[in-house]
Amino acid sequence: MSNPVTHPAFLWNETPDHGSDIKARLKEAKRFTCMVAFAKQSGFSIFEAALRNRIDKGMSATFVIGIDFYQTEPTVIEKLLKLKAYGDVEVYMGDFERQFTFHPKLYLFEGTNGTSAIVGSANMTSGGLAANHELSIAFENGTNDLGRQIAGWINELVEDGEIVEATDEIVEEYARRYAIYSRHMAMARRRAERAAVSPHGGLETLAKILLEMKADASEEGFESSINRRATDRIKGFEILKGLASERRMSSQAFLDEYERLITTMHSGGLHRGKTTVARAQKQFREGIRSLLKLKDRDPAVLFDHLRVNFEEVDRAGTNVITEILHLLDEKRYAVMNRNSVSGMGLAGISTFPELPTKRNVDGETYALFCAEAYKVRNDLGLGSFSELDAVFNYAYWRDLEE
């Protein structure tokens, strides 16, 4: 039977905090075991130097780091793996195929005078070890029986597939997934913040984004974007007229001109369909040629005209059709694509298909989109659909980057 626990004490992040207590206990430890649900560089850095110093002097260490909900930063596990080059260090991490959440917070110190431990709520984060309202119990035990019990549990977790020994390859895959998760969480937070301010969307949200964009002095800011788009429209319209001419064009010549055309447009992913469009050069050019001859300026009529002419032109969808119309008149025809539909959603207008295609958008739908976008444009004090589209794109791509 193991010796009873002695000197139990509550530990919270005042004086001393968890980080300070861990560093103090490391000074006498011959073996250190750390099991936490989350680990971040901000927390690891609190005792990193003390840990390295003790490992250099012969202390062995075992780390088991959870990866549930992608809260653990990959850089921490990478740094722990590097410590293996300096001493007896084992590093385990959660498995991607685990069945249960890994949630312990244990810091165990084994020395010549017995074992001490901190068990409670503190993860290896700056909040957990110093800033948050955490509560743990720190205690001493006269034998190393606790260490043997924990080592046995770690072995059981490995055998059950709940944790695995960390390797460079596994950490690299975790880092890839972590980056994806982080981007999506940033987008979700941004949208939640906007929804909190304006639950049903509205001009308040877009007006705030417009102010941010106008204050942005980079190439992605409002002034630079509008100037660039003005140049692109002039260039794009000239290319469009060239494609509508009667002169013969080889397949390669058409592809070259179409590539030039789509570089003047601002819908994403158009380049991925360029070779497919080029295979239907005849239909595409005839559609443009006949469009430029039309006297009608109704957006519904023009949209349906191109939709019919592009029926057999794969990858020339609603985004391409409306980008072409936008080149004709930036004040009359709005660009309709995933970005702009998302932007209209921020304004509380969610009646349009999230991914517009030639199958789910007709002339009437497009005309309604232009009418609704016109109201948003005017309410924001913008002079054209080009300016509105710039704001929509800024909001969309900023969400992805964050």
C-alpha positions in Angstrom: 0.0 0.0 0.0 1.4 3.4 -1.0 2.1 6.1 1.5 -0.7 8.6 2.1 -0.7 11.9 0.4 0.9 14.7 2.5 0.9 18.5 2.4 -2.1 18.9 0.0 -2.6 22.5 -1.1 -4.8 24.4 -3.5 -3.1 26.2 -6.3 -4.5 28.9 -8.4 -3.0 31.6 -10.5 -2.0 34.1 -7.9 1.2 33.9 -5.9 2.6 31.5 -6.9 0.8 30.7 -10.2 0.9 27.3 -11.8 3.9 28.2 -14.0 6.0 29.3 -11.1 5.2 26.2 -9.1 6.1 23.9 -12.0 9.5 25.6 -12.4 10.2 25.3 -8.6 9.3 21.6 -8.6 11.4 20.9 -11.7 14.6 21.9 -9.8 14.6 18.7 -7.7 12.9 16.3 -10.2 14.7 13.3 -11.6 11.7 12.5 -13.8 8.9 14.7 -15.1 5.6 13.6 -16.6 3.2 16.1 -18.2 -0.2 15.2 -19.5 -2.4 18.0 -20.9 -5.4 18.4 -23.2 -4.1 21.6 -24.8 -0.6 23.0 -25.2 0.4 26.4 -26.7 3.7 28.1 -27.1 2.6 30.8 -24.7 2.3 28.3 -21.9 5.3 26.1 -22.8 7.6 29.1 -22.9 6.9 29.7 -19.2 9.0 26.7 -18.1 10.8 25.8 -21.4 14.2 27.1 -20.3 13.9 25.4 -16.9 12.9 22.1 -18.6 15.8 22.2 -21.0 18.2 22.9 -18.1 17.0 19.9 -16.2 17.0 17.6 -19.2 20.6 18.6 -19.9 21.4 17.6 -16.3 19.9 14.1 -16.7 16.2 14.5 -15.9 14.0 12.2 -18.0 10.6 13.5 -19.2 7.4 12.1 -20.7 4.8 14.3 -22.5 1.3 13.3 -23.6 -0.4 16.1 -25.5 -4.0 16.1 -26.6 -5.0 17.4 -30.0 -8.8 17.4 -29.7 -10.5 20.4 -31.3 -7.1 21.4 -32.8 -6.4 23.6 -29.8 -2.8 22.4 -29.4 -0.2 24.4 -31.4 1.9 22.1 -33.6 5.0 24.1 -32.8 4.9 22.9 -29.2 5.0 19.2 -30.2 7.7 20.0 -32.7 9.8 21.6 -29.9 9.2 18.7 -27.6 10.4 16.3 -30.3 13.6 18.3 -30.6 14.3 17.8 -26.9 14.8 14.1 -27.6 18.2 14.9 -29.0 19.3 16.2 -25.5 18.2 13.4 -23.2 15.7 10.8 -22.2 12.4 12.3 -23.5 9.3 10.6 -24.7 6.5 12.4 -26.6 3.0 11.1 -27.2 0.1 12.9 -28.8 -3.6 12.2 -29.4 -4.4 10.0 -32.4 -6.6 11.2 -35.3 -8.8 8.1 -35.0 -9.3 8.3 -31.2 -12.6 7.4 -29.7 -12.6 9.7 -26.6 -11.6 13.2 -25.7 -8.1 13.4 -24.1 -8.7 15.8 -21.2 -6.2 15.4 -18.2 -4.1 18.1 -16.8 -1.3 16.5 -14.8 2.3 17.6 -13.9 4.1 14.9 -12.1 7.6 15.3 -10.5 9.6 12.3 -9.3 12.7 12.7 -7.2 14.9 11.1 -4.7 12.6 12.3 -1.9 9.4 10.9 -3.4 6.8 12.3 -5.8 4.9 15.5 -6.0 2.1 16.4 -8.4 -0.2 19.1 -9.7 -3.6 17.9 -10.8 -6.4 20.2 -11.8 -7.7 22.5 -14.5 -4.5 24.1 -15.9 -3.5 23.3 -19.5 -0.1 24.2 -20.9 -1.2 27.6 -22.0 -0.4 31.1 -20.8 -4.0 31.3 -19.5 -3.8 27.9 -17.8 -0.5 28.5 -16.1 -0.7 32.1 -15.3 -3.7 34.3 -16.3 -6.9 32.3 -16.1 -8.9 31.5 -12.9 -7.7 27.9 -12.6 -7.8 25.6 -9.6 -5.6 22.6 -9.0 -4.4 20.6 -6.0 -0.6 20.2 -5.4 0.5 17.4 -3.1 3.4 15.2 -2.1 3.7 11.5 -1.9 6.5 9.6 -0.2 7.0 6.9 -2.9 7.3 6.7 -6.6 4.2 4.5 -6.9 2.2 7.4 -8.6 4.8 7.5 -11.4 4.4 3.8 -12.0 0.7 4.1 -12.1 0.8 6.9 -14.6 3.4 5.1 -16.8 1.1 2.1 -16.8 -1.9 4.2 -17.8 0.1 5.8 -20.7 0.9 2.3 -22.0 -2.8 1.4 -21.8 -3.7 4.5 -23.8 -1.1 3.5 -26.5 -2.4 0.0 -26.7 -6.0 1.2 -27.0 -5.0 3.6 -29.8 -6.1 6.7 -27.9 -2.6 8.2 -28.1 0.4 7.5 -30.3 4.1 8.2 -30.1 4.7 11.5 -31.8 6.9 11.5 -35.0 7.8 14.2 -37.5 5.4 12.7 -40.0 2.4 12.6 -37.7 3.1 16.2 -36.4 3.4 17.4 -40.0 -0.1 15.9 -40.8 -1.5 17.5 -37.6 0.0 20.8 -38.6 -1.7 20.6 -41.9 -5.1 19.9 -40.3 -4.5 22.5 -37.7 -4.0 25.2 -40.3 -7.2 24.3 -42.1 -9.2 24.2 -38.8 -7.7 27.5 -37.7 -8.7 29.3 -40.9 -12.3 28.0 -40.7 -12.5 28.9 -37.0 -11.3 32.4 -37.8 -14.0 32.7 -40.5 -16.7 31.5 -38.1 -15.6 33.9 -35.4 -15.7 36.8 -37.8 -19.1 35.9 -39.0 -20.4 35.4 -35.5 -19.1 38.8 -34.5 -20.9 40.4 -37.4 -24.1 38.4 -36.6 -23.9 39.6 -33.0 -23.8 43.2 -34.2 -26.5 42.7 -36.9 -28.2 39.3 -36.4 -30.0 39.5 -39.7 -27.2 41.1 -41.6 -27.5 44.7 -42.8 -25.8 47.8 -44.0 -24.0 48.2 -40.6 -21.9 45.1 -41.4 -21.0 46.2 -44.9 -20.5 49.8 -43.9 -18.0 48.7 -41.3 -16.1 46.6 -43.9 -16.1 49.5 -46.3 -14.6 51.8 -43.7 -11.9 49.2 -43.0 -11.2 48.8 -46.7 -10.9 52.5 -47.2 -8.4 52.7 -44.3 -6.4 49.9 -45.9 -3.4 51.5 -47.7 -2.2 48.2 -49.2 -2.8 47.0 -52.7 -6.0 45.3 -51.5 -7.4 48.6 -50.1 -10.3 50.5 -51.6 -8.4 53.1 -53.6 -5.9 50.7 -55.1 -8.6 48.2 -55.9 -10.8 50.7 -57.7 -7.9 52.1 -59.7 -6.8 48.6 -60.7 -10.4 47.6 -61.7 -10.8 50.7 -63.9 -7.7 49.8 -65.8 -8.8 46.2 -66.1 -12.3 47.1 -67.5 -10.8 49.2 -70.3 -8.4 46.5 -71.2 -11.0 43.7 -70.8 -13.5 45.5 -73.1 -10.9 45.9 -75.8 -10.1 42.2 -75.6 -13.8 41.3 -75.7 -14.2 43.3 -78.9 -11.3 41.5 -80.4 -12.9 38.1 -79.6 -16.1 39.3 -81.2 -14.4 40.2 -84.5 -14.7 38.1 -87.6 -11.0 37.4 -87.9 -9.9 33.8 -87.8 -8.2 32.6 -84.7 -6.3 29.4 -84.1 -7.1 27.5 -80.9 -3.9 28.7 -79.3 -4.6 32.3 -80.3 -8.1 32.1 -78.8 -6.7 30.6 -75.6 -4.1 33.3 -75.3 -6.8 36.0 -75.7 -9.2 34.3 -73.3 -6.4 34.1 -70.7 -5.8 37.8 -71.1 -9.6 38.5 -70.8 -10.0 36.6 -67.5 -7.1 38.4 -66.0 -9.1 41.5 -66.2 -12.0 39.9 -64.3 -12.1 39.4 -60.5 -14.1 36.2 -60.0 -12.0 33.5 -58.5 -11.0 30.3 -60.3 -11.8 31.4 -63.9 -8.3 30.2 -65.1 -9.2 26.6 -64.1 -11.8 26.4 -66.9 -9.9 28.2 -69.7 -8.9 25.2 -71.7 -12.5 23.9 -71.5 -13.9 27.2 -72.8 -11.3 27.2 -75.6 -12.6 24.0 -76.9 -15.9 25.8 -77.7 -14.3 28.8 -79.3 -16.8 29.1 -82.0 -19.9 29.2 -79.7 -18.2 31.6 -77.3 -17.1 34.1 -80.0 -20.6 34.0 -81.6 -22.2 34.6 -78.3 -20.1 37.7 -77.7 -20.5 38.9 -81.3 -24.3 38.7 -81.1 -24.3 40.3 -77.6 -22.5 43.4 -78.8 -25.1 43.9 -81.6 -28.1 43.9 -79.2 -29.8 47.2 -78.6 -31.7 46.0 -75.5 -29.9 46.8 -72.2 -32.3 44.9 -69.9 -30.1 42.7 -67.7 -32.5 39.8 -67.9 -32.5 39.9 -71.7 -28.7 40.1 -71.9 -28.1 37.4 -69.3 -30.5 35.0 -71.0 -28.9 35.8 -74.4 -25.5 34.7 -73.2 -26.8 31.8 -71.2 -28.5 30.3 -74.3 -25.4 31.0 -76.5 -23.1 29.5 -73.8 -25.3 26.4 -73.2 -22.6 24.2 -74.9 -19.7 26.2 -73.5 -18.7 24.3 -70.3 -17.1 26.4 -67.6 -18.6 29.6 -69.0 -21.1 29.9 -66.2 -22.9 32.7 -64.4 -19.6 34.2 -63.1 -18.2 34.4 -66.7 -21.5 35.7 -68.1 -21.9 38.5 -65.6 -18.2 39.5 -65.7 -18.7 40.0 -69.4 -21.8 42.1 -68.9 -20.0 44.0 -66.2 -17.4 44.9 -68.8 -20.1 46.4 -70.9 -21.4 48.7 -68.2 -20.2 48.7 -64.6 -23.2 50.8 -63.5 -25.9 48.6 -65.0 -24.7 45.0 -64.6 -23.5 43.5 -61.4 -21.1 40.5 -61.1 -22.9 37.5 -59.7 -20.7 34.8 -58.2 -20.0 33.1 -54.9 -18.3 36.2 -53.5 -21.0 38.6 -54.3 -23.8 36.4 -53.2 -21.9 36.0 -49.9 -21.6 39.8 -49.7 -25.3 40.2 -50.3 -25.9 37.8 -47.4 -23.9 40.2 -45.2 -26.5 42.8 -46.1 -29.3 40.5 -45.0 -30.3 39.4 -48.5 -30.1 35.7 -48.8 -32.6 34.8 -51.5 -30.0 33.9 -54.2 -28.2 30.6 -54.8 -25.0 30.3 -52.8 -23.2 28.9 -55.8 -24.8 30.6 -58.9 -24.7 28.5 -62.1 -26.4 28.5 -65.5 -28.8 25.9 -64.1 -30.1 27.8 -61.1 -29.9 31.4 -62.4 -31.9 32.8 -65.3 -32.4 36.3 -66.6 -35.2 37.1 -64.2 -33.1 36.0 -61.2 -30.1 38.0 -62.4 -32.2 41.1 -63.0 -33.5 40.8 -59.4 -29.9 40.4 -58.2 -28.9 43.6 -60.0 -31.9 45.5 -58.5 -31.1 44.4 -55.0 -27.4 45.1 -55.4 -28.2 48.5 -56.7 -30.0 49.4 -53.5 -27.1 48.2 -51.4 -24.7 50.1 -53.6 -26.6 53.3 -53.2 -27.1 52.9 -49.5 -23.3 52.5 -49.1 -22.7 55.6 -51.2 -20.8 53.7 -53.9 -20.8 54.9 -57.5 -20.8 51.6 -59.4 -21.2 47.8 -59.2 -17.4 47.6 -59.6 -16.9 49.4 -56.3 -19.5 47.2 -54.7 -17.9 44.0 -56.0 -14.6 45.2 -54.7 -16.1 45.5 -51.2 -17.7 42.0 -51.5 -14.4 40.5 -52.6 -12.5 42.2 -49.8 -14.9 40.8 -47.2 -14.8 37.3 -48.7 -11.1 36.9 -49.0 -10.3 38.6 -45.7 -12.5 35.9 -44.0 -10.5 33.1 -45.7 -7.2 34.6 -44.7 -8.1 35.0 -41.1 
